[in-house]
Amino acid sequence: MIPTQPFGRTGHQSTRIIFGAAALGKVSQAEADRTMELILRHGINHIDTAASYGEAEVRLGPWLAEHRDSFFLATKTGERTAAAAYDEIRRSLERLRVERIDLLQLHNLVEPDEWETAMGPGGALEAAVRARDEGLVRFLGVTGHGVTIAAMHTRSLERFPFESVLLPYNYPMMENVPYVADFEALAALCQERNVAVQTIKAITRAPWGDRPATAATWYEPLRDQAAIDLAMHWVLGRPGVFLNTVGDIEILPMALDAAERFQARPSDDEMRQLSRQWELEPLFV
C-alpha cells in the first residue's frame, strides 16, 4: 500500500506517489482509461497534469466526471501574462470537465526574464490569484527543471506564499554539488513554511542524445524492474517528499510496483553500483 502524508499546508493527505498525467498526452482514450483504472487500483489520490501535456487534460475529463472526489487535482499554466494565463486556466477547467482545480501551478518558471514577467504586474501570478479568489482554484504552486530551479523556487517563495514546489530529484542530479546546496536550502525553507515538495525524474537513465527515442518520455528512462526499484526507493527514502510518476504508460506499472514495495532507502554502495551498471547521467548540467 502506498502511504499518504500531508500535502504541505493544504490539508490534503496525498499519496506519496503522485500520478504524472504527462503520460496521457499522446495516448488514446481507451489507453488512458486503462491507466486510470491502474491508478485507482494502487490507491493513488493525487493527479498532476498541465495545459501543455498534449491531450492529457482531455483524456482525464471523462474519469474526473465520475471520480472527481477521489483525487486532489493539479494542473499548470505555462503562460506568463495575466490575460493569457487566465484564459488557459479556464480552458483547463473545460478540458478537465471540473468546476475547480485543487492546485494551479506556474509551469517551468526557470528563466529570470520569464520569472519577472510572470511574477510582476500584469503577470501570470495575478491570473492565478484571481482564479483562486473566484473559487476556480484552491492552492497555488510553482514548477521547473534545470540546475538553477531550486534557487529560483526559493526566490519564488520569497515573493509569494506558494503552497507547493516541483523540481528534479534523483541520484545523478544530486551528484551536482551546487544543485545539492540549492536543493537543501529550498527543502529547509519548505519545511519551515510547510510547503509541499514534489520531485520529478526519479527513474531517469540519461538524455536520449543521438539515440532514437523508444519511450514517451523526453529523456531515456530506466526499464529494468530492479533498477527502477533502487532509483525510486532512493527518492522515497527522503522523508517528506512526493514522487511524481514517469510519463510513459508502459513503464508506469513497474514504477507503481516499485512504490508498493518500498521499505528503506538503498545504500550509497547500491546506488553507485546502479549508476555504473546503467551509466546514469544527469539530465541537466
C-alpha distance (Angstrom), angle and dihedral (degrees) to the residues before:
residue distance angle dihedral
M1 . . .
I2 3.80 . .
P3 3.83 109.0 .
T4 3.79 125.8 -131.7
Q5 3.77 131.2 -136.7
P6 3.81 135.4 178.4
F7 3.80 112.7 -73.3
G8 3.77 94.5 -134.1
R9 3.78 113.4 -78.8
T10 3.82 95.5 -30.7
G11 3.80 92.4 101.8
H12 3.81 91.9 -124.8
Q13 3.80 122.7 125.6
S14 3.80 101.4 -141.2
T15 3.78 126.1 -171.9
R16 3.80 109.9 -106.7
I17 3.79 86.2 -121.8
I18 3.81 111.7 68.5
F19 3.79 118.3 -165.0
G20 3.79 108.8 -118.0
A21 3.80 100.8 -147.6
A22 3.79 92.7 -164.4
A23 3.81 80.2 95.1
L24 3.82 88.2 73.0
G25 3.78 95.7 53.5
K26 3.80 97.5 101.4
V27 3.80 105.3 20.0
S28 3.79 133.3 103.1
Q29 3.79 122.0 -101.7
A30 3.80 89.4 -108.6
E31 3.81 90.9 54.4
A32 3.78 90.5 46.5
D33 3.80 91.0 50.4
R34 3.81 91.6 52.4
T35 3.79 90.1 48.5
M36 3.79 92.6 51.3
E37 3.79 90.3 49.5
L38 3.80 87.0 55.3
I39 3.81 90.7 49.5
L40 3.79 90.7 52.0
R41 3.80 92.4 48.0
H42 3.80 89.7 55.8
G43 3.79 91.3 49.5
I44 3.80 95.9 -120.2
N45 3.79 109.6 164.2
H46 3.81 103.5 -179.5
I47 3.83 127.2 73.5
D48 3.80 124.6 -168.0
T49 3.80 117.7 -165.8
A50 3.81 138.0 147.1
A51 3.78 140.4 -145.3
S52 3.81 88.2 -116.4
Y53 3.82 96.1 54.2
G54 3.78 96.2 100.8
E55 3.81 110.4 -115.1
A56 3.81 95.0 -18.2
E57 3.80 95.3 115.9
V58 3.80 90.7 48.0
R59 3.82 91.5 49.8
L60 3.81 91.1 50.3
G61 3.80 93.1 49.7
P62 3.83 98.7 82.1
W63 3.80 91.7 47.6
L64 3.76 94.2 47.4
A65 3.79 90.1 50.4
E66 3.82 86.9 65.2
H67 3.81 103.6 25.6
R68 3.82 105.3 32.0
D69 3.80 93.6 128.1
S70 3.81 91.4 54.5
F71 3.80 95.4 66.5
F72 3.76 143.4 56.7
L73 3.81 97.9 -138.1
A74 3.79 124.3 -148.4
T75 3.79 130.0 178.0
K76 3.79 135.7 166.1
T77 3.78 141.8 -134.7
G78 3.78 120.3 -147.1
E79 3.79 93.5 -170.2
R80 3.79 117.4 112.7
T81 3.82 104.0 -159.3
A82 3.78 125.5 69.0
A83 3.79 98.1 -120.2
A84 3.80 95.1 48.2
A85 3.81 93.2 43.1
Y86 3.80 93.2 49.6
D87 3.80 90.9 50.4
E88 3.81 90.4 49.6
I89 3.81 91.8 49.9
R90 3.81 90.5 52.7
R91 3.80 90.2 47.4
S92 3.82 90.7 51.6
L93 3.80 90.3 53.5
E94 3.79 90.0 53.3
R95 3.79 94.2 46.1
L96 3.80 92.3 46.9
R97 3.82 91.5 45.6
V98 3.80 92.5 -132.1
E99 3.77 135.2 123.4
R100 3.80 95.2 -142.3
I101 3.79 139.7 22.8
D102 3.78 118.8 -144.6
L103 3.81 96.5 -148.1
L104 3.80 127.8 20.8
Q105 3.79 114.0 -169.6
L106 3.79 131.6 -164.5
H107 3.79 98.9 -126.7
N108 3.81 126.8 -128.0
L109 3.78 95.0 -18.3
V110 3.79 96.1 179.2
E111 3.80 112.0 123.2
P112 3.83 115.2 80.4
D113 3.81 94.5 -133.7
E114 3.81 92.3 50.6
W115 3.80 89.4 45.6
E116 3.80 91.2 54.3
T117 3.81 91.2 49.8
A118 3.80 95.7 46.0
M119 3.80 95.3 43.7
G120 3.80 96.7 39.0
P121 3.82 134.5 77.3
G122 3.79 110.8 -50.1
G123 3.80 90.8 12.2
A124 3.79 133.9 135.4
L125 3.80 92.1 -93.4
E126 3.80 88.9 65.5
A127 3.80 89.6 55.1
A128 3.80 91.3 48.2
V129 3.81 91.7 51.1
R130 3.81 90.2 46.6
A131 3.81 90.8 51.5
R132 3.80 89.7 49.2
D133 3.80 92.1 49.0
E134 3.80 89.7 50.1
G135 3.80 92.0 51.5
L136 3.82 95.0 -112.5
V137 3.81 92.0 118.0
R138 3.79 131.8 20.5
F139 3.80 105.6 -157.8
L140 3.80 138.7 17.4
G141 3.79 132.6 -137.2
V142 3.79 143.2 165.7
T143 3.82 131.5 -131.7
G144 3.78 139.8 -171.8
H145 3.81 153.0 149.8
G146 3.78 134.7 -131.4
V147 3.80 139.0 59.4
T148 3.80 93.9 -71.6
I149 3.80 97.3 50.9
A150 3.80 98.5 92.3
A151 3.80 90.3 56.4
M152 3.82 90.5 44.4
H153 3.81 90.7 51.9
T154 3.79 89.2 52.5
R155 3.78 88.0 52.6
S156 3.81 90.2 48.8
L157 3.80 91.8 52.0
E158 3.78 89.4 51.2
R159 3.81 89.0 55.4
F160 3.82 99.8 42.0
P161 3.84 137.2 9.1
F162 3.80 98.2 -113.2
E163 3.81 116.2 -178.1
S164 3.82 95.8 -140.6
V165 3.79 146.1 17.5
L166 3.82 130.0 -159.2
L167 3.80 125.9 -159.8
P168 3.84 144.2 140.7
Y169 3.79 119.7 -69.8
N170 3.79 123.0 167.7
Y171 3.77 138.8 124.1
P172 3.83 99.5 -90.7
M173 3.82 92.0 43.3
M174 3.80 90.3 53.4
E175 3.78 90.8 56.7
N176 3.82 86.0 74.1
V177 3.81 103.3 95.2
P178 3.83 98.3 -157.2
Y179 3.81 90.7 47.2
V180 3.79 90.6 50.0
A181 3.80 90.5 54.0
D182 3.82 92.0 49.9
F183 3.80 92.4 44.2
E184 3.79 93.6 50.7
A185 3.80 91.7 47.9
L186 3.79 89.7 51.2
A187 3.81 92.2 45.9
A188 3.79 91.1 52.2
L189 3.80 91.0 50.2
C190 3.80 91.1 48.0
Q191 3.79 91.1 50.8
E192 3.79 90.7 49.3
R193 3.82 92.8 50.3
N194 3.81 97.1 34.2
V195 3.81 94.1 -117.0
A196 3.81 117.1 162.2
V197 3.84 114.8 -116.9
Q198 3.82 115.2 -148.8
T199 3.79 118.1 -170.2
I200 3.79 128.8 -155.3
K201 3.82 139.0 -170.3
A202 3.82 95.0 39.2
I203 3.81 95.4 154.4
T204 3.79 99.5 39.0
R205 3.77 114.2 145.2
A206 3.83 100.2 178.7
P207 3.80 144.3 -53.7
W208 3.80 112.4 -70.2
G209 3.78 90.9 -117.5
D210 3.81 108.8 173.6
R211 3.80 93.2 -22.0
P212 3.82 118.0 107.7
A213 3.79 112.8 -105.3
T214 3.81 111.4 -108.4
A215 3.81 98.5 175.3
A216 3.80 135.3 53.0
T217 3.80 91.1 -110.6
W218 3.82 121.7 96.0
Y219 3.80 88.4 -130.0
E220 3.81 130.3 47.6
P221 3.81 109.1 -94.0
L222 3.77 128.7 -157.1
R223 3.81 111.4 -98.8
D224 3.80 103.1 -178.7
Q225 3.81 112.8 98.2
A226 3.80 95.4 -138.1
A227 3.80 91.1 48.9
I228 3.80 92.1 47.7
D229 3.81 89.1 49.8
L230 3.79 92.4 55.5
A231 3.81 95.3 43.8
M232 3.80 94.1 48.4
H233 3.78 95.2 40.8
W234 3.79 89.0 52.9
V235 3.81 90.2 57.3
L236 3.79 94.3 41.9
G237 3.79 88.6 49.9
R238 3.79 88.9 72.6
P239 3.81 105.9 86.0
G240 3.77 118.5 -124.6
V241 3.80 101.8 16.9
F242 3.79 126.9 113.4
L243 3.81 123.7 -137.2
N244 3.80 118.7 -140.3
T245 3.79 111.5 -151.7
V246 3.80 131.3 -114.9
G247 3.81 120.1 -81.6
D248 3.82 96.9 -122.7
I249 3.81 122.1 85.5
E250 3.82 92.5 -152.8
I251 3.81 93.8 56.7
L252 3.82 94.2 37.7
P253 3.85 95.4 83.4
M254 3.81 90.7 57.9
A255 3.80 90.6 49.4
L256 3.80 92.2 50.3
D257 3.80 90.4 47.2
A258 3.80 89.3 53.0
A259 3.80 91.1 49.8
E260 3.80 92.1 51.5
R261 3.82 90.5 55.6
F262 3.80 98.8 46.4
Q263 3.79 114.0 132.8
A264 3.79 109.1 144.8
R265 3.79 141.8 0.8
P266 3.82 115.4 -93.7
S267 3.78 117.6 -111.4
D268 3.80 123.6 -103.0
D269 3.81 89.0 -108.4
E270 3.82 91.1 54.6
M271 3.79 91.4 49.9
R272 3.79 93.5 47.4
Q273 3.79 89.1 51.3
L274 3.82 90.4 48.7
S275 3.79 90.2 50.5
R276 3.82 92.4 50.8
Q277 3.79 95.5 43.6
W278 3.79 95.7 49.8
E279 3.82 97.6 28.6
L280 3.79 93.4 -124.7
E281 3.79 115.6 -156.5
P282 3.80 130.5 -174.1
L283 3.80 115.2 -109.5
F284 3.77 91.7 -142.8
V285 3.80 127.1 44.8
